[in-house]
Amino acid sequence: MKSLHRRAPVLAALAGLLCLLAAILTPRPAAAVRYDQGQRIQVTGIVADAQGQPLEGLRVVLEVSRTYFSMRNLRRTADPDVRRVSAVTDARGNYTLEWPWDSYFNHFELVAGVPVHSRLENGRTGDTVQELARQEITRRVEAGSPAVVAVTIDNRQFLDNFRQFLASIKTDDQRKVYQEMGRPDRVRNVQYPGYLESSWWYFEAGRVYRFRDGHLEQVTPFDPVRGL
């Protein structure tokens, strides 16, 4: 009897843990009841900056995944299978996304960013989305369709700088370098009497491209700088 009495707090703690795990592992029924398999749901809204100015031409991506509680790690874990659908904001910052409901997936996130031609990990170049804002919208999606989500870009400095850089590309030489190398890590413009010198720095590639009035004059190698 004494041994059983001493074990009582431990048994009570285990019972509490089992109740907690049961609550975590029990699927939320609301979404399964609300949507039929394959039913198309909508996520729509406006993307704007912190001052409320609508932002045109941004890529909005709905990321759909599955999360579950891992008994091994005692925490929620994300399945690596992620599905994505995307749209581009119009002149008023509006976007609309559609997703065919699949009850396997239970986690929804909305990402807003700008498409950037960049150097990838494999050394090649390709278009990626530079993320500017992200928010978790699972409850809004489960509450009904359409799910209306306003996205705010708090810091639009990267967007403004990148668009200014794109607007500065005027010549075939510059377009060719951008396609081959992607977005520079640094751009330096110096106005000399009679001409403009532009330097595009690619730190990991170890190259700087120098243009005179947009025409390539020199490519200078240097020791690559990693991790910037």
N, C-alpha and C positions, 0 to 999 in steps of 0.2 A: 504494500500500500504506500509506504514512504517513497519507494522508487517511482511509482506511478504519479505521486504528488509532485515529485521533483521534475518529472517530465512534462507536467501540465503546461507550463509557460512555453516550452519548446513546441509542443503540439499545437498550442493556440497560435503561435507565430507561423507555423507551417500552414495551418488552416487559413490564416489571413493572407499568406502569400498565394495559396491556391485560388482563393477568391479573387485576388487582384489579377492573377494570370487569366482566370476565366473571363473576367471583365474585358481584359485587353484582347484576348483571342476571339471573343464572341463577335461575329460580324455585325456591322450596323445594318439593320434591315431597311432603313428608309430608302436608300438608293435602289435596292433590288425591287422594292415595291413600286417605286415611282416610275422606273424606266423598264421597257421591254428590251430584250437582247436585240441589238442591231438598230434600235431606235436612234434617230439622229437628234443630237442635242446641240444647242448653240451656246457659245460664250461670246459676248459682244460688249463693246464699250468704247472709251476714248483714251488715247495716250496724250498726255500733256506734260509740260514742265512745271516746276514748282510755282510759277506765276500764273498757271492756268492756260498758257499758250499752247494750242494744239500742235502736235508734231507730225509732220507728213513724212512718208517714206520709211517709217520704222518697221522692222520685222517683229511681229508678235507670234510667239510660239506657245502652243499648249502642249505641255509634257505630261503624259499619262503613264503611271507606273503602278506597281503593287508593293505595298509594305506589309510586313508581318512581324510577329514577335518571335525572336530567336531564343529558344531555350538554352542553347549553348552559350550565347553572349549576354543573355538576360537583357536584351534591348531590342527596339524595333529595327528591322533591317529592310533595305530596299532590294527588290528583285532587279537584276541588271537589265531586264527586258523593258525598255522605255519606248513608247510610241509618241510620235510628234506630228502635229499638223500646224501649219503656219498661214499667216496672212500679212498683208502690208497695209499700213494706215493710209487713208486718203488725205485730201487737202485739209479736211476738218479734224484729222486725227482719229477718225473712226476705224474700227476693225470688227470683223465678224469671223468666227471660227466654227466649224462643225465637226462633231465627233460621233461615230457610230458606237452606241453604248455597248460595252463589254463588261459584264459583271466580274470578270477576273480582276480587273484593275480597280483600285480603290484610293488612289492618290493623284491629285491634280495640281499642277503648278503652271503659272503663266509667266513667260519670260518676254521682255521687250528689249530689243537691241537693234544694232545697225549692221547690215552686211558689209564685211571688210575682206578685201583680197589680201591674204596674209601668207606668210611662210609657215608650212605645217611641220610637224615633228619628223616626218619622213624626208624632209628637205625639199619637197615640192611646194607649190603654191596652190591655193584654193580659196574659195569663199567660205568664211566662217561668220558667225554672228557674235559681235562684241556685245556682251550682256551689259545693259544699263539699269535694268530693274527686274526683280523677281518677287513673286508672291504666291503663297499657297492658297488655293481657292476650292479645296475639296468640299467644304460645307456649302459653299455657294452653288456648286454644281449639283450637289445632292438635293438642294432646296427646290430646284425646278429649272426648267429651260424656257426662255433663255436666261443664262446667268449673266447679269450685267456687272462688269468689273472695270472700274476706272483705274488706269495705271499712271503713276506720277514718276517722272524722271527728275529726281532731286538735284542731280549734278549733270548738267548738259555740256560741260566743258569739252569732254572727249568728242561728243557729237559735233559741236561747233568747230573744233579744230580739224576734225577729219573732213567735214564738208568743205571747209576752207581749203584744205589740201587738195581735195578732188577738183575744186574749181580752179586751182592753180595749174592743173595739167592741161597744157595747150598744144604740145607738139607730139609727133610720132615717137621721138626718142623717149620722152617722158612716159608715154603710154606703154611703150615696149618694156621699159625697166619696171614699171608698176606691175605689168602682167607677169614678168619673169621673177621679180623679187618680192612683190607684195608691198604692203604699207611700210614706209620707212620707220625706224625707231626714233629718228630725229630728223627734222628739216631745218636748215639754216639758210636764210635769204639775206644777201648783202647787195645793196644798190650802189654800184660804182658809176662814175661819170660815163653815161652812154650805154650801160648795159646792166642787167641783173644777173648775179651769180647765185645759183641755188645748189645746195649740197644736201644729198639724201644719204643718211647714215644707216647702215645695217650692221648692228653690233655683232650678232651671232654669226653672220656670214663673213664678217671681217672685210667689208668693202664700203667705200664712200663714192658715190656718183656725183660728179660736178657738172652742172649745166650752165651754159652761157646763153641767156635769153631763150631757155628751153631746149637748146641743142647740146647733146652730150659732148663734153670736151675731154673728160678724164675719168678713169676709174682707178682709185687708189686702194690697194690692199693694206690691211693692218692685222695685228693679232686679234682673233675673234674674242669677244667678250661674252661669256655665258651668264645666264641667269638673270638678265635685266628685264 
